[in-house]
Amino acid sequence: MDAAPTVEVADLVKRYPKAEVNAVDGVSFAVAPGEVFGLLGPNGAGKTTTVGVLTTRVRPTGGSARIGGIDVVADPVQARRQLAVVSQRSNLDRAISIRDNLVFHAAYHGVPAHERAARADELLEQFGLLERAGDRPDFFSGGQSQRVMIARALMHAPRVLFLDEPTTGLDPAARLFVWDRLRELRERGVTLFLTTHDMDEAAALADRVGIMDTGRLLALDTPEALMRSLTGETTLELTADGPADGDVVDALSRLPTVERGERLQAGPPGAGPLRVRLYLTGEASALVAPAAALLADRGLQLSDVKLGTPTLEDVFIELTGRTLR
Amino acid sequence: MSELAVPLSSTQRAAFLAVLRRDVYVTWRELPAFLAQVILQPLFLLFVFGKVLGSLGYTQHGYADLLFPGLLALTAVITGMQTLAFPLVAEFGWTREIEDRLLAPLPTSFVALEKVVFASLRSLVATLLMIPIGILVLGSIPWRWDNFPLFLAGLFLGTLVGAGFGLVLGTSVPPARINLLFSLVFTPLLFTGCSQYPWPSLERLRWFQVVTACNPMTYVSEALRGALVPEVPHIRPWICLVVLLGSVTVLLTLGLRGFFRRAVD
């Protein structure tokens, strides 16, 4: 990170009136120009409040927040010129067409009159909305509204685009469409700041992910580094048919490179196939043969093998002892 | 409220005007709805109280003349209030439309002031429209040019009182309670604002006279009566203007405070 950060948060604290705990409790991080930054955490982790401070809608109790070097508390008006926000729920202007939504947004931000229409058409085209340019947003689906809001946000060429749960609730096709557009924006050097509780989204889009829970930033790194940081680097899931022996899991756990093993129990003990997940420090594939041999010794026949790498969800569980949702 | 002190730069002025232009554009495109919303109620009041009751002999000769300035006052206040309160409750409550304007490079207070300016403009147009309508319905209206400055001042302050009420209500009423606005606020304001009767004549109904003295709309009605029908006993114009200036100040201060509370956590 040689260039000055686009987003900079230092010791940020927010306590809402009458709340007993801090919604954001001493968070610090920086986002480099052109970076895609993801804030991952469950609802109530403090992500939205953090973004609220950065986008001038929440007054911090302590600490500082800067956008493009501008203090958002001291100079919110200048800060707003640098940023754009795409909220989770549609906040489009329902009284005017989607093209007018884009054009008026540009006017609010002082884009010269002769540039507004051309820029609006260009963005409507890029987001596959040109045919509906004259429609009002009343009956737009979630995915369409999301696209209009992103297009609108880009009208004043912000330095950083904040997106709150950009694809939550969208169908898979709409989700992929939005992801593709966001990747295009990254290629053009727009800094993206995502908040999400969807680990797939964070892993798919973000250069770096900050994991938040109960107002604190617990970890911050690339998704790969976060997943590597887990004690077990990989997992091996085995399914075997045959009479399951009580201590077979213990025996598997004593194999080399196995950190620990657990039995995935679907039905009552003894019923159905035996399913075991092993957490490993080494390569999972190297362990398949010894594990199969061990099972065969006990009269069990290996029927399925699954090699796994940990996900961001596993990282979150490791850090907090809870699942994301 | 540190943003209040910032003087407007040219980009901020451009942003303010763009937000105002958006509101004018929407009104222009929905002109029939706008006219129906602002004109129907005073039109019917004028027709029933000024024309029908008079023709049937239930009201004295000259009643229409003292009713007309009162209805101008009512239109000015109620239109300003409706223009601001209802959309604002919706925008903060469920459409969240206002967020795009709150994120414009403009001090937050100016987003609120734009709403006041627009509501005031809209109610000014609606009130002036009542003049040709009055001529049509009543045949003639009381009019004199010698008190025109007082008429303008009363009208202007009346629209601001309405907008101020709208800002206070729009930022304090939760969306689920929007129906209560009608029954608990609009109706009492409508009938205690001396639009249908001159205030001094209420001496025979002392308690009601006290109640009406608490409604700023009373001073709009009385100021306009002072301007258009000075022969009818009315509250002295300077008292009206002072009370109205005070009311506007208080309402806008409360309204801006409410707006900040809703706009910034």
Interface residues (C-beta under 8 A of the other chain):
Chain A: Y16 T49 G52 T55 T56 R57 V58 R59 P76 V77 Q78 R80 R81 L83 A84 V85 S87 R89 S90 N91 L92 D93 R94 A95 I96 D100 F104 H105 A107 Y108 H109 G110 R152
Chain B: E3 V6 T11 Q12 A14 A15 A18 V19 R21 R22 Y25 V26 E30 T95 R96 E97 E99 D100 R101 L102 L103 A104 P105 L106 P107 T108 A263 V264 D265
